[in-house]
Amino acid sequence: MNTYIDAVQEFFDNLVETATDDQLFAGGYLRGHFDLAVGYAQVEGIELSADELNNAVEASLVKAYRAGELNDEDKEHVVTIWEQVKQLA
């Protein structure tokens, strides 16, 4: 799984060079959810597959959406970037 984590972190790092402001916001927002899921797994000593990690991130995103953290436009950007991230698995 470390290869997947590395690929995702590199993807987020590379966004800085090419992304619009909206894409940068979405990427940063997603990176926070991704890093949190990775951190929880590390603290608990759990080795997650890429699919399990993605499921954890998606559960976190759904919770955030339900809490009203993002408007519809921001959600669209987050979903678009998230679909790109999942292709790295």
C-alpha positions in Angstrom: 0.0 0.0 0.0 2.9 2.4 0.5 3.3 2.6 -3.2 -0.3 3.8 -3.5 0.1 6.3 -0.7 3.3 7.6 -2.3 1.6 7.9 -5.7 -1.3 9.9 -4.1 0.9 12.2 -2.3 2.9 12.9 -5.4 -0.4 13.5 -7.3 -1.3 16.1 -4.7 2.1 17.7 -4.8 2.0 17.9 -8.6 -1.4 19.7 -8.5 0.4 22.8 -7.2 2.1 23.3 -10.6 -1.0 22.9 -12.9 -4.2 23.3 -10.9 -6.7 26.2 -10.8 -7.5 27.8 -7.4 -10.6 25.7 -7.2 -8.7 22.5 -7.9 -6.0 23.4 -5.4 -8.7 23.9 -2.8 -10.2 20.5 -3.6 -6.9 18.8 -3.7 -5.9 20.3 -0.3 -9.3 19.3 1.2 -8.9 15.8 -0.2 -5.4 15.5 1.0 -6.5 16.3 4.5 -9.1 13.5 4.4 -6.6 11.1 2.8 -3.8 11.9 5.3 -6.2 11.5 8.2 -7.2 8.0 7.0 -3.6 7.0 6.5 -2.7 8.4 10.0 -5.6 6.5 11.7 -4.4 3.2 10.1 -0.8 3.8 11.1 -1.8 4.7 14.7 -3.9 1.5 14.9 -1.2 -0.5 13.3 -3.5 -1.6 10.5 -2.3 -2.3 7.0 -5.1 -1.1 4.6 -5.4 -2.1 1.0 -5.9 0.8 -1.5 -9.6 -0.1 -1.7 -9.9 -0.1 2.1 -8.1 3.3 2.3 -10.3 4.7 -0.4 -13.4 3.5 1.4 -12.2 5.2 4.6 -11.6 8.4 2.7 -15.1 8.2 1.1 -16.7 7.6 4.5 -15.0 10.7 5.8 -16.1 12.7 2.8 -19.7 11.6 3.2 -19.6 12.7 6.8 -18.2 16.1 5.9 -20.8 16.6 3.1 -23.6 15.8 5.5 -22.2 18.3 8.0 -22.4 20.9 5.2 -18.6 21.5 5.0 -18.7 22.2 1.2 -21.0 24.0 -1.2 -22.2 22.2 -4.4 -19.5 23.7 -6.6 -16.7 22.8 -4.2 -18.1 19.2 -3.9 -18.0 18.9 -7.7 -14.3 19.8 -7.7 -13.6 17.4 -4.8 -15.4 14.5 -6.6 -13.5 15.2 -9.9 -10.1 15.2 -8.2 -11.1 12.2 -6.0 -12.0 10.2 -9.2 -8.5 10.9 -10.5 -6.9 9.9 -7.2 -8.7 6.6 -7.2 -7.3 5.7 -10.6 -3.8 5.6 -9.1 -4.8 2.5 -7.1 
